[in-house]
Structures are given as C-alpha cells and as structure tokens.
Amino acid sequence: MSKPSFTRHEIREKALQALFPLDFNIDLTKQDAIYYALELDNRDIISEDGEEFVPTYLDLLVGGVCDRKSELDEVIKKHLGTNWTINRIAKMDLIILRMAIFEMIYAGDVPNTVALNEAIELTKKFSDDRSRKFVNGVLSNVMKDLEE
C-alpha cells in the first residue's frame, strides 16, 4: 500500500483539526489529535498492520504550535488592537493565527506571504469574513515586524 501524499494546504487543514481539540482537552495527546484529524476524511490511510501514516510536516506543525503556544500568543497579543484581548479571539481564528506565525518564524522553507495566504484560505473554509479580515490584519502586522 503506498503512502498517501498530502499537499501542504491539506496538511495545514489537518493541523488545524488536530490543534482545535487539543486546545480544549488537556487529556488529549498530540498523537491522538493528529490521528483523529487524519481519520476524519482518510480512513484508508491506516495501513493493514495498523500503522498510521503521519506526514512529517503535520507532526512539525502540531508539535511546534503546541510547544510554543505561549510564545505565539505573545506575538499575537503584541499585534492586537487596544480593545482586544487574546480571550476575545474565536478559538478557530486563534489557532489559525498560531499556525501561521509558527510557520513565519520557524518553517524556513515557507515564505511569510504563503503562511499568510494559507491562513486566509483556512479562515475562508473554517470561519467567516470578519475573521478573514481580522486574521489578515494581525498577520500583515506580524509580517511587517518580522521583515524589519
């Protein structure tokens, strides 16, 4: 059985689906969350011997965002408007922001504009138009900071 291949975009969707429950359920392991996200649409990727295929980038993204959550949240806080707190951000948008900022700072092979555009695509699919504008605004400011 050949291993399935995922585009980076599909991997980001899976990472989002793994990170979302991890944010609520403290008993959930990173591995279980990743398996759950992978199985949502891909029951066929579990091979005959029960070994599950986890794309390396998915593991990196989920693990990296989990390990650096407080650092990523600090970056987000720095770029929020005066009347905003991190607790006011919708969970889905917060996770999308964390993922994009993680990619901008730590994924050397992902250009910042790609991380930004991918985040906007994710908000289009999993959030709404107001969220899209909000995420775009925060990430554009983060990008400016990183490029200076």
Sequence and secondary structure as in RCSB ss.txt:
>XXXX:A:sequence
MSKPSFTRHEIREKALQALFPLDFNIDLTKQDAIYYALELDNRDIISEDGEEFVPTYLDLLVGGVCDRKSELDEV
IKKHLGTNWTINRIAKMDLIILRMAIFEMIYAGDVPNTVALNEAIELTKKFSDDRSRKFVNGVLSNVMKDLEE
>XXXX:A:secstr
       HHHHHHHHHHHHHHHHH TT  HHHHHHHHHHHH GGGB TTS B   HHHHHHHHHHHHTHHHHHHH
HHHTS TT  GGGS HHHHHHHHHHHHHHHH TTS HHHHHHHHHHHHHHHS HHHHHHHHHHHHHHHHHHH 
